[in-house]
């Protein structure tokens, strides 16, 4: 069982050594623990620090591509390296490295595909009152959108099984946390959470520059992810609402028309007819979007099978290479010797 701990980094040369020092070296049930650092276009010596600390895997982006891309590229690299479990943590020291031991347990026991570290947002001493309410609201929205019971949806401290990592592809450009949970919920993956410890971070977040911007980007991410997996429900719902709204002025015009006063209320007919036509078009768009979503599911299944096939081919090549090395190793032949009389 191989565990790879991935750490997305952007200019983390100062904090990375402390984070690496606190990572566990041994976990019961895990044969090997390796570290993967994703250097997301840092302009300091983050990559050099990772090499000096003996990090086994380093992914380097020539320019900053964002947290979501860094996370996805890290997962792809970890899968290629043969990871059975992938743990994602931050380099800023917010999460306690020793809690990785607790984070992977539900996966080791076969109880979960994804485990999210619960920071205890409601009473976390490192969060202000406004941030607590905001985090709780965001988690509530994600729970409703994903059909899960996770209480800390935006926690970046999480463990993922190999199969779950193969099934999920992050498409957002902002943050992977909510997109990943909505995908996992819709794909019926088993998601669990465990309480974790947190530390106060000394530097401001590099993911967003202000709370309003964070809210805006998170809302867009949740809406996009939910619409992607529930296109028919979203578009047909909007279309039906427009049809109902359009029917009201049409009924109004019909009432006045039947009472001989239709000439002065033609605008109601125009407005109502326009709304009903737009509602019909939106509903048709919903059907088309649902067909596209179905095609996406087929493509995801194909991608999952392709990843499985690549995994098997990699194992076959490794076995063949090992056999070839064994065949080319000269055999030692025991030559009997005569005893002198």
N, C-alpha and C positions, 0 to 999 in steps of 0.2 A: 504494500500500500504506500503510494508516494504522495506526499503533500507538498504543494508549491504555494508559498505565500507571496502574493504579488502586491507591489507598492507603487501606485502611480505617483510621479514626482514632477514638480515644477519649481526649480530653484530651491531645492531642499538640502543643499550641501551642509547647512548648519544643523538641521534637525535629524537628518537621516542616520547618523551614527548612533544616536540615542535610541531611535526606533529599532534599528538592527540589533542593538545590544540586548533589548528586552524580548526579542523573539524566542520562543521555546526551541530547544535543541533536540529534545526527545519527547514523544507522546506515545503512550501505550496504544498499541494497535496500528501505529504508523511505522513503516520500515525506514523511510528516509524523509527528511525535511529539507527542502531547497527554497531559495529566495529568488524572486524575479522582480527587478526594478524597471519600470517604464519611465524613461527620461523624456518627458513631453516637451521637448524644445527648450530645455533650461539653458540660461546663459551664464551659469556658474559652473562649478566643477562637480555637479551631482554625480555624473557618470564615473568620474575618477574616484570619488569617495566610495561608490558602490564597489568598484573593482578592488580598492584597497581593503575593504572589509570582506572580500572573498565571496561576493554575490555570484551565484552560479549562472544566472541568466540576466542579460541586460538588453532591453529594447530601446532604441534611440530614435526619436522623431526629430527631423531636421528643423522643424518649426512647431510651435504650439498648436495642437489639434483639438484640445479640449479633453475634459475628463472622460466623457463617454467613449471617445475614440481610443484614449489610452487604456481604459478598462477592457474594451473589446479586443484590442490588439494583445493585451496581456493575457487574456483568456485563450486566445488563439495560440499564442506562444506556449502557454502552459499545457494545453492539450497536445501540441506537437511534441513537447518534452515528456509526455507520458504521465501527466498528473492524474491521479485518481480523485483527489480533492483539491480544490482551489480556494484559498482564503484571500480575501481582499481587505487591506487595511490602509490607513493613511500614514503619511510620513511626518505629520505635524505633532505627533505624540498625544493626540486626543484619546486614542484607544489604548487599553492596557494589553501589551503583547502576550502576557501570560494567560489571558482569557481565551486565547486561541484553543487551548486545551479543552475548554468547555464548549466552544463554538462547533467543533468538529464531532462531538460525541453523538448527536442525533443522526448524523450521516453514518458514522461507524456502526451504530446500532441498527441501521436500516430503517429508521423512522422518518427521515426527511430527505428531500432532494436539495433544499435550500434552507440555510439557517441564518437568521438575521439577528445581530446583536442589539438587544433592547437597552437603550441608554437610560430608561426610566425618565422620560421627558417630563412627566407630570411634576416630579419633585427633584429634578436634577439641579444641584447647587450651582453648576457652571452655566446654566441657562437663565436669562432674565425672564421676567413675567411675560413680556410680549412674545419672546421667542418660544416659550413653553406653549402658549395658546396657539401660536402659528404652527408649530410642529404637530400639535395634537389635531388641529383642523386639517392639516395636510394629510396626516395619517388616516383620519376618518374618511376623507375623500378617496384616498387610494384603496382603502378597504372596501368601500362601496364599488369602486370601479373594477377592482380585481377579484372580488368575491373571496377575500382572505380575511384572516383575523389578526394580522400583524399590527402591533401597536406603535412601532417606530419605523415607518415606511421609508424614511430618507436616511436611515443609518447606513453608512458605507462599510461597516464592519460586518462581513458576512462570509459564509462558507458555502461552496457549491460543489455538488457531486459532478463527476465526469459526464454522466449522461445528461444532467440538467444543463451543463455548460454547452454541450453539443446541440441541445434543442433550442437554446435562446440566442438570438442575434440582436444586439442593441442597434436601434436605428436613429435614436435621437442624437442631437449634437450638443446637448447641454449636460445632463447628468443621467447616469444609467439606473439610478436607484428605483425610481417610480416606474420607468418603462419596463425594467426587468420583472418587477413584482406583478404588473398587469399582465405581461406575457405569461409568466409562470402560473398565475391564477387561471387564465383562460385555457392553458394547456394541461390543467389538472395536475400540476406538480405538487408534491407534498412540501409545504412551507412551515417552518417552525421558528420560534424565537427563544433566545436565552438571555437572561440578564447579564449585563457586562458593566465594567467600571470605566469611567472616563476621567480625563484630566483637563484642566483648563489650558486652552491654547493661547500662547503669548502673541501670536501674529493674527491679523485679520484673514478672513477666508479669501482664497484666490479663485474660488469658483464664481463668486458674484461680488459686485462692488457695493450694492445697496440692497436693503430688504425689499423695496418695491420691485427691483429688477429680478430678484430671486423669486418673488411671488409670481411675477409675470411669466418668467421662463418655466417655472414649475407647472403653472396652470396650462400653458401651451403644451408641455410634454405630456401631462395627464390626459388632456383633451385629445391630442393626436393619437396617443397609444390606445385610448378607449375607443375612439372612432375607427381605428384600424381594425380592431378585433370585433367591433359591434356596429359595422357600417349600416346594416339594414335597420337596426333598431333606431339609430341616431337619425338617419335621413328620412326614413318613413315617419318617425315621430314628429320631426319638424314639418314634413309635408302634410301630415294629417292636421296638425295645429293650424297651418295656413289655410287648409281647406275649410276647417270649422270657422275660422275668422272670416274667410271670404263668404261663407254661406250666410252669415248674419246680415250684412248689407243687402245681399240678394233677396233674402226673405223680407227685409224691410221694404225694398222696392216692390216686391210682389204684393205685399199688403196694401201699399198705397195704390198700386196699379189696379188691383181688384176693386178698390173703392173709388176708382175714376180719377185719381190724383197722381198718376204715374209720370206725367210730363215734367213735374218739378223735382223728380228724384232719380233722374237718369244717372247722376253721378254715383249713387249707391250701387247701381247695377255695374257700372264701369269698374269701380274699386273692388267690389266683390268678385266680379269675373276675373279681374287681374290676379287677385290673391288666390283664387281657386286654381287658375292656370299655373301660377308659380308653385303652388302646393303639389300639383300633379307632376310637374317637372322635377321637383325635389325628390318626390317619392320614386320616380323612375331612376333618378341619380342614385338613390339608395339601393335599388335593385342591381344597378351596374356596379356600384361599390362593393356590394356583397359578393358578386361574381369575382371581382378582383381580389377580395379577401379570401375567397375559396381557393383561387389560384395561388395566393401567397402561402396558404396552408400546404398545398401540394408541393410548392417549391421548398418550403421548410422541411417537409418530410423527405424530399429528395436530398436536400443538403445534409440532413441528419444521417441518412443512409450512406451518403458519400463520405462523410466523416468516419463512419463506422468502417467502411471499406478501406479508406486510407489507413486506419488504425490496424486492420488485419494485414494489409499489405506491408506495413512497417514491421509488424511482428514477424511476418514470413521472411522478409529481407534480413532481419536480424538473425533469425534462426539459420537461414541459408549461409549468412556470413560466418556465423559461429561454426557451422558444419564444415565450411570450406577451410577455415583456419585449422579445424581439427584434422581434416584430411591432409593438409599440407605439413602438419607437424611430423617430423621423422619419428618412426617407431623405434623403440629400443628393443633390439633382438638379443635375447640371452644366448650366448655361445658357450656350450659346455666345454670345460677344460679337462684335460687328462691329468690325473694325479701321477705324479712321479713315483715310481716304485723304488 
